[in-house]
Amino acid sequence: MQALARYIPSTYGTSAILHTPQQSLLSQKGTQQGDPLGRLPFYLVAKQLVLYIQAAFRPLINLWMADDGNAVTPIGIAQNLYEYIKSEGPPQGLRMKVTKTKV
């Protein structure tokens, strides 16, 4: 894990330059710019959040595909889960897209 921690800043610390015959473009938006390992940093951070959610919010069916999470739980627990992710996600770099969120 420590080796990976050194790899991430050196890989994503600056924008990559894509050269074409017509122009050069900076790759500045997200980590998915053709990088097969681009989701790995997200998964490493999200894993801790997901493990905590699975343990703390019961009863819960909690399913994830990439960065899309789904939870099936009683409404009171769903509201607490929503508030938890909204408050605890951003300090870890995880931000909920509220326009796509349904409780």
C-alpha positions in Angstrom: 0.0 0.0 0.0 2.9 2.4 0.7 4.3 1.9 -2.7 0.9 2.7 -4.2 0.7 5.8 -2.0 3.9 7.1 -3.6 2.7 6.2 -7.1 -0.6 8.1 -7.0 0.8 11.7 -6.6 3.5 11.1 -9.1 1.0 9.9 -11.7 -1.9 12.2 -11.0 -0.1 15.2 -9.5 0.1 17.1 -12.8 -1.9 17.1 -16.0 -0.8 14.8 -18.7 -0.4 16.3 -22.2 -2.0 14.6 -25.2 -0.2 15.4 -28.4 -2.0 15.2 -31.7 -0.8 16.4 -35.1 -3.1 19.4 -34.8 -2.8 20.4 -31.2 -1.7 19.5 -27.7 -4.4 19.1 -24.9 -4.1 18.9 -21.2 -5.8 16.0 -19.5 -7.3 17.9 -16.6 -10.7 16.4 -16.0 -10.9 13.3 -13.7 -8.7 10.3 -13.6 -10.5 8.3 -16.2 -8.6 9.8 -19.2 -7.7 6.4 -20.8 -6.1 5.2 -17.6 -7.0 1.5 -16.8 -6.0 2.1 -13.2 -7.8 5.4 -12.9 -10.5 4.1 -10.6 -8.1 2.5 -8.2 -7.6 5.7 -6.1 -11.3 6.1 -5.8 -11.8 2.5 -4.7 -9.1 2.7 -2.1 -10.9 5.7 -0.4 -14.4 4.5 -1.0 -13.7 1.1 0.5 -13.4 2.4 4.0 -16.6 4.4 3.7 -18.5 1.4 2.3 -17.2 -0.9 5.0 -18.3 1.6 7.7 -21.7 2.0 6.1 -22.2 -1.8 6.0 -21.4 -2.1 9.7 -23.2 1.0 11.0 -26.4 1.2 9.1 -28.6 -1.9 9.7 -30.7 -3.4 8.1 -29.1 -2.5 4.8 -28.6 -3.9 1.3 -25.6 -1.9 0.0 -24.5 -2.4 -3.6 -21.9 -0.4 -5.6 -20.9 -0.3 -9.3 -17.9 2.0 -9.8 -18.9 5.2 -8.1 -22.7 4.6 -8.1 -23.9 3.3 -4.7 -27.4 1.9 -3.9 -28.8 1.2 -0.5 -32.1 -0.4 0.4 -33.1 0.2 4.0 -36.0 1.6 6.0 -36.6 5.4 5.4 -35.3 6.5 8.8 -32.0 4.7 8.3 -31.8 5.9 4.7 -32.1 9.5 5.9 -29.3 8.9 8.4 -27.2 7.2 5.8 -27.7 10.2 3.4 -26.6 12.7 6.0 -23.6 10.6 6.9 -22.4 10.3 3.3 -23.1 14.0 2.7 -21.0 15.0 5.8 -18.2 12.3 5.9 -17.6 11.8 2.1 -16.2 15.2 1.2 -13.3 15.2 3.7 -12.2 12.0 2.0 -12.7 13.5 -1.5 -16.0 11.8 -2.1 -18.9 14.1 -3.0 -22.5 13.0 -3.5 -24.2 14.3 -6.6 -27.3 15.4 -4.9 -29.3 15.9 -8.1 -29.0 12.1 -8.8 -29.7 11.1 -5.2 -33.1 9.8 -4.2 -34.2 9.0 -0.6 
